[in-house]
Amino acid sequence: MTNILFVCSQNKLRSPTAEQIFADHPGIETDSAGTNNDAENPLTSELVRWADMIFVMEKTHRNKLQKRYRAALKDARVVCLDIPDDYEFMDEALVELLKIKVSRYLPT
């Protein structure tokens, strides 16, 4: 099993959408978190250690992740998807964008 963590700012729109649409993908476990302290599910060092691969929505998320959780990152691969905060939860355009950008990294 590959553990995949999706990260955005508030963990309300982008990362929970990604977690949900890839939850049934074979061979992976998904979770999501936010970099902000008031996020629905705030990012923790435990979550970072759990993840084999971390998808961040923006470069600012990658910077916060690397600054705050450098010790916990170990061998996790971090991929920036460059998806701006312009979408609602489960927005059709967001779902399509996530499928296009994330699918190439997932086990087949």
C-alpha positions in Angstrom: 0.0 0.0 0.0 1.2 3.5 -0.9 0.1 6.2 1.6 -0.8 9.4 -0.2 -1.4 12.8 1.5 -3.1 15.7 -0.2 -2.3 19.2 1.2 -3.9 22.6 0.8 -4.4 25.6 3.1 -7.7 25.0 5.0 -8.4 21.3 4.1 -11.9 22.4 3.0 -12.0 22.3 -0.8 -9.0 21.1 -2.8 -7.3 18.5 -0.7 -10.5 16.8 0.6 -11.8 16.6 -3.0 -8.5 14.9 -4.0 -8.7 12.5 -1.0 -12.3 11.6 -1.9 -11.8 11.0 -5.6 -8.7 8.8 -5.2 -9.9 7.0 -2.0 -11.0 3.9 -4.0 -7.9 3.8 -6.2 -6.3 0.3 -5.9 -3.0 0.1 -4.0 -3.2 3.4 -2.2 -4.5 4.9 1.1 -5.4 8.6 1.0 -5.7 11.3 3.6 -5.7 15.1 3.5 -4.7 18.0 5.6 -4.2 21.8 5.6 -1.1 23.9 6.4 -3.1 26.5 8.3 -3.4 26.1 12.1 -7.2 26.5 11.8 -7.6 23.9 9.0 -10.3 21.3 9.2 -7.6 18.6 9.6 -4.3 20.4 10.4 -1.1 19.0 9.0 1.0 17.2 11.6 4.4 15.5 11.7 2.6 12.2 12.2 0.7 12.6 8.9 3.9 13.7 7.1 5.7 10.6 8.4 2.8 8.4 7.4 2.9 9.6 3.8 5.0 8.0 1.0 3.9 10.7 -1.4 2.6 14.2 -0.7 0.7 16.2 -3.2 0.6 19.9 -2.4 -1.8 22.3 -4.3 0.6 25.3 -4.4 4.3 26.1 -4.0 3.5 27.9 -0.7 2.2 24.6 0.7 5.4 22.9 -0.3 7.5 25.6 1.3 5.6 25.4 4.6 5.8 21.6 4.5 9.6 21.6 4.0 10.2 24.3 6.6 8.0 23.0 9.4 8.3 19.2 8.8 11.7 18.7 7.4 12.6 16.0 9.9 9.4 14.1 9.3 9.6 14.2 5.5 12.2 11.4 5.3 11.9 9.8 1.8 8.4 11.1 1.0 8.1 12.4 -2.6 6.5 15.9 -2.7 4.7 16.9 -5.8 3.3 20.4 -6.4 0.2 20.3 -8.5 -0.1 24.1 -9.1 -3.8 24.2 -8.5 -5.0 27.6 -7.3 -7.7 28.1 -4.7 -10.4 28.8 -7.3 -12.7 25.8 -6.9 -15.5 24.6 -4.6 -15.5 21.1 -3.0 -16.0 18.4 -5.7 -16.2 21.1 -8.4 -16.2 19.2 -11.8 -13.3 21.2 -13.2 -11.3 20.5 -10.0 -12.0 16.8 -10.2 -10.9 16.7 -13.9 -7.8 18.7 -13.1 -6.8 16.5 -10.2 -7.3 13.3 -12.3 -5.1 14.7 -15.1 -2.3 15.9 -12.7 -2.3 13.1 -10.1 -3.1 9.9 -12.1 0.4 9.6 -13.7 2.0 9.3 -10.2 -0.3 6.6 -8.9 0.4 2.8 -9.0 -1.5 1.0 -11.8 
